């Protein structure tokens, strides 16, 4: 609640898809980080869906954009599911 200790960061998601329906976020997401969060702590899990066939055959990969790879404040972890 202390506005002097609040900061914001934007996340841009670039979708690289060439079929009829692009992948979409499974739900709208908004994340908050508490001041006592530990380094390496999971902050947000993001899921996507693709309305193209086959229903259970799609595999998505998430990576940081090349310009963000040297930013040690964010990381992406694949939880295999």
N, CA, C and O atoms as a GROMACS GRO file, in nm:
protein
  324
    1UNK      N    1   0.080  -0.121   0.000
    1UNK     CA    2   0.000   0.000   0.000
    1UNK      C    3   0.084   0.127   0.000
    1UNK      O    4   0.029   0.237  -0.007
    2UNK      N    5   0.215   0.113   0.008
    2UNK     CA    6   0.304   0.229   0.007
    2UNK      C    7   0.343   0.258  -0.138
    2UNK      O    8   0.420   0.183  -0.198
    3UNK      N    9   0.291   0.367  -0.193
    3UNK     CA   10   0.314   0.398  -0.335
    3UNK      C   11   0.460   0.428  -0.367
    3UNK      O   12   0.500   0.419  -0.483
    4UNK      N   13   0.541   0.463  -0.268
    4UNK     CA   14   0.683   0.486  -0.295
    4UNK      C   15   0.757   0.354  -0.315
    4UNK      O   16   0.872   0.355  -0.361
    5UNK      N   17   0.695   0.242  -0.283
    5UNK     CA   18   0.758   0.111  -0.299
    5UNK      C   19   0.691   0.027  -0.407
    5UNK      O   20   0.705  -0.095  -0.408
    6UNK      N   21   0.619   0.091  -0.497
    6UNK     CA   22   0.549   0.021  -0.604
    6UNK      C   23   0.621   0.045  -0.736
    6UNK      O   24   0.661   0.157  -0.766
    7UNK      N   25   0.637  -0.061  -0.812
    7UNK     CA   26   0.690  -0.046  -0.948
    7UNK      C   27   0.610  -0.138  -1.038
    7UNK      O   28   0.546  -0.232  -0.992
    8UNK      N   29   0.614  -0.110  -1.166
    8UNK     CA   30   0.539  -0.188  -1.263
    8UNK      C   31   0.631  -0.229  -1.377
    8UNK      O   32   0.726  -0.158  -1.410
    9UNK      N   33   0.601  -0.343  -1.436
    9UNK     CA   34   0.674  -0.390  -1.554
    9UNK      C   35   0.572  -0.445  -1.653
    9UNK      O   36   0.478  -0.513  -1.614
   10UNK      N   37   0.592  -0.416  -1.778
   10UNK     CA   38   0.503  -0.466  -1.882
   10UNK      C   39   0.561  -0.593  -1.942
   10UNK      O   40   0.683  -0.606  -1.955
   11UNK      N   41   0.475  -0.684  -1.978
   11UNK     CA   42   0.514  -0.807  -2.044
   11UNK      C   43   0.450  -0.807  -2.182
   11UNK      O   44   0.328  -0.797  -2.194
   12UNK      N   45   0.532  -0.818  -2.284
   12UNK     CA   46   0.482  -0.822  -2.421
   12UNK      C   47   0.495  -0.966  -2.470
   12UNK      O   48   0.602  -1.025  -2.461
   13UNK      N   49   0.386  -1.021  -2.520
   13UNK     CA   50   0.386  -1.157  -2.571
   13UNK      C   51   0.376  -1.152  -2.722
   13UNK      O   52   0.280  -1.098  -2.778
   14UNK      N   53   0.476  -1.209  -2.788
   14UNK     CA   54   0.478  -1.214  -2.935
   14UNK      C   55   0.438  -1.355  -2.975
   14UNK      O   56   0.503  -1.452  -2.934
   15UNK      N   57   0.333  -1.368  -3.055
   15UNK     CA   58   0.284  -1.498  -3.097
   15UNK      C   59   0.337  -1.528  -3.236
   15UNK      O   60   0.315  -1.453  -3.330
   16UNK      N   61   0.408  -1.639  -3.247
   16UNK     CA   62   0.462  -1.684  -3.375
   16UNK      C   63   0.386  -1.809  -3.416
   16UNK      O   64   0.420  -1.919  -3.375
   17UNK      N   65   0.282  -1.791  -3.497
   17UNK     CA   66   0.194  -1.901  -3.532
   17UNK      C   67   0.146  -1.880  -3.675
   17UNK      O   68   0.120  -1.767  -3.716
   18UNK      N   69   0.134  -1.989  -3.752
   18UNK     CA   70   0.098  -1.976  -3.892
   18UNK      C   71  -0.028  -2.052  -3.930
   18UNK      O   72  -0.052  -2.074  -4.049
   19UNK      N   73  -0.109  -2.093  -3.835
   19UNK     CA   74  -0.230  -2.166  -3.869
   19UNK      C   75  -0.354  -2.075  -3.858
   19UNK      O   76  -0.340  -1.954  -3.844
   20UNK      N   77  -0.473  -2.133  -3.863
   20UNK     CA   78  -0.596  -2.054  -3.866
   20UNK      C   79  -0.621  -1.972  -3.741
   20UNK      O   80  -0.659  -1.855  -3.749
   21UNK      N   81  -0.600  -2.033  -3.627
   21UNK     CA   82  -0.629  -1.967  -3.500
   21UNK      C   83  -0.500  -1.951  -3.419
   21UNK      O   84  -0.435  -2.051  -3.389
   22UNK      N   85  -0.463  -1.830  -3.385
   22UNK     CA   86  -0.341  -1.812  -3.306
   22UNK      C   87  -0.363  -1.860  -3.163
   22UNK      O   88  -0.476  -1.860  -3.115
   23UNK      N   89  -0.258  -1.900  -3.095
   23UNK     CA   90  -0.271  -1.934  -2.953
   23UNK      C   91  -0.321  -1.811  -2.875
   23UNK      O   92  -0.289  -1.697  -2.910
   24UNK      N   93  -0.398  -1.836  -2.771
   24UNK     CA   94  -0.451  -1.729  -2.687
   24UNK      C   95  -0.419  -1.761  -2.541
   24UNK      O   96  -0.403  -1.878  -2.505
   25UNK      N   97  -0.410  -1.659  -2.460
   25UNK     CA   98  -0.397  -1.683  -2.317
   25UNK      C   99  -0.520  -1.757  -2.269
   25UNK      O  100  -0.631  -1.726  -2.311
   26UNK      N  101  -0.502  -1.855  -2.182
   26UNK     CA  102  -0.614  -1.935  -2.133
   26UNK      C  103  -0.711  -1.852  -2.050
   26UNK      O  104  -0.830  -1.882  -2.045
   27UNK      N  105  -0.660  -1.748  -1.986
   27UNK     CA  106  -0.740  -1.659  -1.904
   27UNK      C  107  -0.665  -1.526  -1.895
   27UNK      O  108  -0.544  -1.524  -1.914
   28UNK      N  109  -0.733  -1.416  -1.867
   28UNK     CA  110  -0.658  -1.290  -1.847
   28UNK      C  111  -0.570  -1.302  -1.722
   28UNK      O  112  -0.613  -1.358  -1.621
   29UNK      N  113  -0.449  -1.251  -1.730
   29UNK     CA  114  -0.356  -1.262  -1.618
   29UNK      C  115  -0.316  -1.126  -1.567
   29UNK      O  116  -0.299  -1.032  -1.644
   30UNK      N  117  -0.300  -1.116  -1.436
   30UNK     CA  118  -0.241  -0.999  -1.372
   30UNK      C  119  -0.166  -1.051  -1.251
   30UNK      O  120  -0.222  -1.122  -1.168
   31UNK      N  121  -0.040  -1.016  -1.241
   31UNK     CA  122   0.044  -1.069  -1.133
   31UNK      C  123   0.085  -0.957  -1.038
   31UNK      O  124   0.098  -0.842  -1.079
   32UNK      N  125   0.106  -0.992  -0.914
   32UNK     CA  126   0.158  -0.899  -0.814
   32UNK      C  127   0.268  -0.969  -0.737
   32UNK      O  128   0.260  -1.089  -0.711
   33UNK      N  129   0.371  -0.895  -0.702
   33UNK     CA  130   0.484  -0.949  -0.627
   33UNK      C  131   0.488  -0.880  -0.492
   33UNK      O  132   0.495  -0.757  -0.484
   34UNK      N  133   0.484  -0.959  -0.386
   34UNK     CA  134   0.491  -0.902  -0.251
   34UNK      C  135   0.635  -0.863  -0.217
   34UNK      O  136   0.729  -0.918  -0.274
   35UNK      N  137   0.650  -0.770  -0.126
   35UNK     CA  138   0.784  -0.722  -0.091
   35UNK      C  139   0.870  -0.828  -0.025
   35UNK      O  140   0.992  -0.816  -0.023
   36UNK      N  141   0.809  -0.933   0.030
   36UNK     CA  142   0.888  -1.038   0.094
   36UNK      C  143   0.909  -1.159   0.003
   36UNK      O  144   0.944  -1.267   0.051
   37UNK      N  145   0.888  -1.142  -0.128
   37UNK     CA  146   0.911  -1.252  -0.223
   37UNK      C  147   1.059  -1.289  -0.223
   37UNK      O  148   1.146  -1.202  -0.214
   38UNK      N  149   1.085  -1.416  -0.233
   38UNK     CA  150   1.223  -1.467  -0.231
   38UNK      C  151   1.279  -1.473  -0.374
   38UNK      O  152   1.203  -1.493  -0.468
   39UNK      N  153   1.410  -1.456  -0.390
   39UNK     CA  154   1.470  -1.471  -0.524
   39UNK      C  155   1.440  -1.610  -0.579
   39UNK      O  156   1.454  -1.710  -0.509
   40UNK      N  157   1.399  -1.616  -0.705
   40UNK     CA  158   1.366  -1.742  -0.768
   40UNK      C  159   1.226  -1.792  -0.741
   40UNK      O  160   1.187  -1.898  -0.792
   41UNK      N  161   1.149  -1.719  -0.662
   41UNK     CA  162   1.013  -1.761  -0.628
   41UNK      C  163   0.923  -1.751  -0.750
   41UNK      O  164   0.931  -1.654  -0.825
   42UNK      N  165   0.836  -1.851  -0.770
   42UNK     CA  166   0.739  -1.850  -0.879
   42UNK      C  167   0.638  -1.739  -0.854
   42UNK      O  168   0.577  -1.732  -0.747
   43UNK      N  169   0.621  -1.652  -0.951
   43UNK     CA  170   0.529  -1.540  -0.938
   43UNK      C  171   0.400  -1.564  -1.016
   43UNK      O  172   0.291  -1.536  -0.966
   44UNK      N  173   0.411  -1.614  -1.139
   44UNK     CA  174   0.293  -1.632  -1.223
   44UNK      C  175   0.312  -1.752  -1.314
   44UNK      O  176   0.421  -1.774  -1.367
   45UNK      N  177   0.207  -1.830  -1.332
   45UNK     CA  178   0.205  -1.938  -1.430
   45UNK      C  179   0.111  -1.895  -1.542
   45UNK      O  180  -0.002  -1.855  -1.518
   46UNK      N  181   0.161  -1.903  -1.666
   46UNK     CA  182   0.082  -1.862  -1.782
   46UNK      C  183   0.053  -1.984  -1.868
   46UNK      O  184   0.143  -2.064  -1.897
   47UNK      N  185  -0.072  -1.999  -1.909
   47UNK     CA  186  -0.113  -2.109  -1.998
   47UNK      C  187  -0.177  -2.049  -2.122
   47UNK      O  188  -0.238  -1.942  -2.117
   48UNK      N  189  -0.163  -2.121  -2.234
   48UNK     CA  190  -0.227  -2.079  -2.358
   48UNK      C  191  -0.308  -2.194  -2.414
   48UNK      O  192  -0.285  -2.310  -2.380
   49UNK      N  193  -0.402  -2.161  -2.501
   49UNK     CA  194  -0.482  -2.261  -2.571
   49UNK      C  195  -0.478  -2.229  -2.719
   49UNK      O  196  -0.458  -2.113  -2.757
   50UNK      N  197  -0.496  -2.330  -2.803
   50UNK     CA  198  -0.500  -2.312  -2.948
   50UNK      C  199  -0.625  -2.384  -2.997
   50UNK      O  200  -0.641  -2.504  -2.975
   51UNK      N  201  -0.712  -2.312  -3.063
   51UNK     CA  202  -0.841  -2.367  -3.105
   51UNK      C  203  -0.830  -2.453  -3.231
   51UNK      O  204  -0.931  -2.504  -3.279
   52UNK      N  205  -0.710  -2.470  -3.286
   52UNK     CA  206  -0.691  -2.556  -3.402
   52UNK      C  207  -0.685  -2.702  -3.358
   52UNK      O  208  -0.661  -2.732  -3.241
   53UNK      N  209  -0.707  -2.792  -3.453
   53UNK     CA  210  -0.695  -2.935  -3.428
   53UNK      C  211  -0.548  -2.974  -3.430
   53UNK      O  212  -0.470  -2.903  -3.493
   54UNK      N  213  -0.505  -3.080  -3.366
   54UNK     CA  214  -0.581  -3.168  -3.277
   54UNK      C  215  -0.593  -3.107  -3.138
   54UNK      O  216  -0.507  -3.030  -3.094
   55UNK      N  217  -0.699  -3.143  -3.069
   55UNK     CA  218  -0.728  -3.083  -2.939
   55UNK      C  219  -0.617  -3.104  -2.836
   55UNK      O  220  -0.586  -3.013  -2.760
   56UNK      N  221  -0.557  -3.222  -2.834
   56UNK     CA  222  -0.457  -3.248  -2.730
   56UNK      C  223  -0.316  -3.259  -2.787
   56UNK      O  224  -0.224  -3.302  -2.716
   57UNK      N  225  -0.296  -3.222  -2.913
   57UNK     CA  226  -0.166  -3.245  -2.974
   57UNK      C  227  -0.074  -3.126  -2.981
   57UNK      O  228   0.037  -3.139  -3.033
   58UNK      N  229  -0.114  -3.011  -2.930
   58UNK     CA  230  -0.031  -2.892  -2.941
   58UNK      C  231   0.068  -2.882  -2.825
   58UNK      O  232   0.036  -2.915  -2.711
   59UNK      N  233   0.187  -2.836  -2.857
   59UNK     CA  234   0.290  -2.815  -2.755
   59UNK      C  235   0.339  -2.672  -2.771
   59UNK      O  236   0.380  -2.632  -2.880
   60UNK      N  237   0.336  -2.595  -2.665
   60UNK     CA  238   0.375  -2.455  -2.670
   60UNK      C  239   0.510  -2.436  -2.604
   60UNK      O  240   0.543  -2.505  -2.507
   61UNK      N  241   0.586  -2.344  -2.656
   61UNK     CA  242   0.716  -2.310  -2.600
   61UNK      C  243   0.717  -2.160  -2.571
   61UNK      O  244   0.676  -2.080  -2.655
   62UNK      N  245   0.763  -2.125  -2.454
   62UNK     CA  246   0.773  -1.985  -2.415
   62UNK      C  247   0.920  -1.951  -2.401
   62UNK      O  248   0.996  -2.025  -2.338
   63UNK      N  249   0.962  -1.839  -2.458
   63UNK     CA  250   1.099  -1.791  -2.442
   63UNK      C  251   1.095  -1.641  -2.420
   63UNK      O  252   1.000  -1.573  -2.458
   64UNK      N  253   1.200  -1.590  -2.358
   64UNK     CA  254   1.214  -1.446  -2.346
   64UNK      C  255   1.258  -1.391  -2.480
   64UNK      O  256   1.332  -1.456  -2.553
   65UNK      N  257   1.212  -1.272  -2.513
   65UNK     CA  258   1.254  -1.207  -2.637
   65UNK      C  259   1.404  -1.184  -2.632
   65UNK      O  260   1.460  -1.163  -2.524
   66UNK      N  261   1.472  -1.186  -2.748
   66UNK     CA  262   1.618  -1.170  -2.750
   66UNK      C  263   1.666  -1.046  -2.675
   66UNK      O  264   1.770  -1.050  -2.609
   67UNK      N  265   1.592  -0.937  -2.683
   67UNK     CA  266   1.635  -0.815  -2.613
   67UNK      C  267   1.620  -0.825  -2.461
   67UNK      O  268   1.672  -0.740  -2.389
   68UNK      N  269   1.551  -0.928  -2.412
   68UNK     CA  270   1.531  -0.944  -2.268
   68UNK      C  271   1.618  -1.054  -2.208
   68UNK      O  272   1.613  -1.076  -2.087
   69UNK      N  273   1.696  -1.123  -2.289
   69UNK     CA  274   1.772  -1.238  -2.237
   69UNK      C  275   1.879  -1.198  -2.137
   69UNK      O  276   1.921  -1.281  -2.056
   70UNK      N  277   1.926  -1.074  -2.141
   70UNK     CA  278   2.025  -1.030  -2.043
   70UNK      C  279   1.963  -0.964  -1.921
   70UNK      O  280   2.035  -0.917  -1.833
   71UNK      N  281   1.831  -0.959  -1.915
   71UNK     CA  282   1.761  -0.900  -1.802
   71UNK      C  283   1.744  -1.009  -1.695
   71UNK      O  284   1.668  -1.103  -1.714
   72UNK      N  285   1.813  -0.996  -1.585
   72UNK     CA  286   1.811  -1.098  -1.480
   72UNK      C  287   1.692  -1.086  -1.387
   72UNK      O  288   1.682  -1.159  -1.288
   73UNK      N  289   1.599  -0.993  -1.418
   73UNK     CA  290   1.482  -0.976  -1.334
   73UNK      C  291   1.367  -1.068  -1.374
   73UNK      O  292   1.271  -1.085  -1.299
   74UNK      N  293   1.378  -1.128  -1.493
   74UNK     CA  294   1.272  -1.216  -1.542
   74UNK      C  295   1.333  -1.345  -1.593
   74UNK      O  296   1.444  -1.345  -1.645
   75UNK      N  297   1.260  -1.454  -1.578
   75UNK     CA  298   1.303  -1.581  -1.634
   75UNK      C  299   1.178  -1.661  -1.672
   75UNK      O  300   1.069  -1.634  -1.621
   76UNK      N  301   1.195  -1.756  -1.759
   76UNK     CA  302   1.086  -1.842  -1.803
   76UNK      C  303   1.123  -1.985  -1.770
   76UNK      O  304   1.234  -2.029  -1.802
   77UNK      N  305   1.033  -2.059  -1.706
   77UNK     CA  306   1.055  -2.197  -1.668
   77UNK      C  307   0.944  -2.282  -1.727
   77UNK      O  308   0.827  -2.252  -1.705
   78UNK      N  309   0.978  -2.385  -1.800
   78UNK     CA  310   0.879  -2.477  -1.858
   78UNK      C  311   0.846  -2.583  -1.753
   78UNK      O  312   0.934  -2.658  -1.710
   79UNK      N  313   0.720  -2.589  -1.712
   79UNK     CA  314   0.680  -2.688  -1.612
   79UNK      C  315   0.624  -2.814  -1.675
   79UNK      O  316   0.561  -2.895  -1.608
   80UNK      N  317   0.646  -2.830  -1.806
   80UNK     CA  318   0.609  -2.953  -1.880
   80UNK      C  319   0.463  -2.988  -1.866
   80UNK      O  320   0.429  -3.102  -1.837
   81UNK      N  321   0.377  -2.890  -1.888
   81UNK     CA  322   0.237  -2.929  -1.880
   81UNK      C  323   0.143  -2.816  -1.908
   81UNK      O  324   0.022  -2.834  -1.904
   0.00000   0.00000   0.00000
